[in-house]
């Protein structure tokens, strides 16, 4: 994924000279994509480990806590996605939270 995004961004630099908010947006993409890939890899690793070993030994309470953590993480990713898609990073965080509910 990163190499694809990097190629697209390099093409943007060749075709036009991005300035201001366009440049910040493109540079943000170069920073965000590795984090997305790392997060995806981590989630896959945790899911594999959970299905192989700990699924049978955790208590119902722990299952509930894991589920709650998953719901919270999903909400954070949805917020990040909406901010990215809308390109509204300047909007105060409280307004972003209210909008998602």
Secondary structure as GFF3:
##gff-version 3
##sequence-region A 1 101
A	DSSP	alpha_helix	2	15	.	.	.	ID=ss1
A	DSSP	alpha_helix	20	49	.	.	.	ID=ss2
A	DSSP	pi_helix	50	54	.	.	.	ID=ss3
A	DSSP	alpha_helix	60	86	.	.	.	ID=ss4
A	DSSP	alpha_helix	93	100	.	.	.	ID=ss5
###
